[in-house]
């Protein structure tokens, strides 16, 4: 396993932005890391999956529990070959509970709490 400094360095390279005081515990599954922006003091626990083609913005002070899925990609209901991307935006100081799934186009409000294993959709 990488030392904490090396891990933070790699995350900074991989993401569009990694704010001061922010950290992500491995393992992390992510595609399109350059589509993800993390503000200051964000904490992301282990086993989080980000499908980020549509863009993910996580504001200051957000806490994300283990096994959360942040999904920005879906398929058209009539033509499943068409991919539709919509961003996910998590506002300041929100807390996302364990195993929650945030679907494309969802904005989680400031200071919101999303309960464990909940599904948030557009």
Secondary structure, 3 states (H helix, E strand, C coil): CCCHHHHHHHHHHHCCEECCCCEECCCEEEECHHHEEECCCCEECCCEEEECCCCEEECCCCEECCCCEEECEEECCCCCCCEEECCEEECCCCEECCCCEECCCCEECCCCEECCCCEECC
